[in-house]
Amino acid sequence: MIEVDFGPGVLGGIILVVFIAPTIYSFFIDRIKK
C-alpha cells in the first residue's frame, strides 16, 4: 500500500515541476534580458 500511495505523489510532483519550471525559467530570462 505504501508503493501505491507513494507513486501518485511522485508523479504529481514531477508534473508540478514540469509545469512550473518553464514558467520560473522564462520569468528569470525575461528579467535578465530587461
HUQUI-V574859 format. One record per backbone hydrogen bond with DSSP energy under -1.0 kcal/mol. NH is the residue of the N-H (numbers start at 1). CO is the residue of the C=O. E is the energy in kcal/mol with one decimal. If there is no record, write none. Layout:
NH,CO,E
NH,CO,E
//
This chain:
5,1,-2.1
6,2,-2.3
7,3,-2.3
10,6,-1.9
11,7,-2.6
12,8,-2.7
13,9,-2.0
14,10,-2.5
15,11,-2.4
16,12,-2.3
17,13,-2.3
18,14,-2.7
19,15,-2.1
20,16,-2.3
21,17,-3.0
24,20,-2.3
25,21,-3.0
26,22,-2.7
27,23,-1.8
28,24,-2.3
29,25,-2.3
30,26,-2.3
31,27,-1.8
32,28,-2.4
33,29,-2.3
34,30,-1.7
//
